[in-house]
Amino acid sequence: MKFEDSPLSIKFNFKKVVLSFGSIYMTNEDFFVMEVNEGVHFNSEKLNELLATVRLNYGDSKKLAYIANRINAYSIDPILWSYFDKDDSILVAASIVSYRDSTYLNANIEKQMAAIPLKRSHSLNEAVDWVGKLAEFN
């Protein structure tokens, strides 16, 4: 389910930004949601565009969790997860929301590559609940 169609979109104020490869939902909380378009290969150039857009909205000092709402099938370079370091990035945690077994299995590989805490979730609610309990935000 898309974030903007979920009950969470009513609970949290958000700003939607559409990029060439997907949509970002930037909430007033400690997280944002990314939905990548079908068939995209998410690489370092797209990651840099995503982070530049997020920094424009939140600034450079806000600590955030990234929720990847994988409603579409797309590929990602798993090595990208190793770029995040809690000491020099605004991203301090991430959750991958998977709706298919294959996506959940791929998230296992990504979790091994991640330099930040990464949770595999089966729903947006599960991901948001996890973010709310992180020590980084309490």
Secondary structure, DSSP 4 states (H G I P E B T S, - for coil): --GGGSTHHHHS-EEEEEETTEEEEEESSSEEEEEEPTT-EE-HHHHHHHHHHHHHHH-SS--EEEEEEE-S--EE-GGGGGG--TTT-SEEEEEEEESSHHHHHHHHHHHHH-SS-EEEESSHHHHHHHHHT-GGG-
